[in-house]
């Protein structure tokens, strides 16, 4: 718990540091790092039940578009959770169809769902969702950068709290049993489909909150970028790099890779895609437990 608390303490202090003339730029990088942390940790919660989903971009996008449309008729603080819940309910629809699939078949089905969502949004009338041209989104908190940052930090803290609650509840044991083998889990009395659906709902709702944060910061979204496969691959990569089935690991992985992405953007166009690929291969080969594996053995079994 101590390293996780230290991360949030440092993150909370960041806006008050004397960052000089680049303060606004660095705060923006930190904001999107927090969003990446929300996506990575929410994906990891689903992975704990043995499901490798490529639909994270779909729920991220549904959260973004849901918020953009709902904020036209209600305040942001109501539109934000409602968009997340709606995305979570959509995950139950997908789960009802795909939960009996596993492995690459489940991954392919979730990838197809993302493409279906992108196509549907893209072909909706422009007056509804902007079509292929995209949609303007009201700024969160009136565009106040510092307030937006603390909102993102709060969402990440909420996601971390959910992760810790999952780890300390019976869900942790149910998810672990399913991950080790669904047939064995059934013999032990675990309702496999119900728990997998619950993991899907939690993960998708949190991913949608990440989409809301993105949309409310950039003021503009379009189907091609919002539902991009990169938004499904990045959480997977950062979770593996940071350390699967932990709370701090995905957050730490997102922080390191987001900074690396920004550094590469200044020198190599689209260089971060190369980094993601290399990091994924190297972490699998030499860091099977990710960055969290570098901690002492006494901390590996904790609630990090």
Order of alpha helices (4+ residues) and beta strands (2+ residues): alpha-alpha-alpha-alpha-alpha-alpha-beta-alpha-alpha-alpha-alpha-beta-alpha-alpha-alpha-alpha-alpha
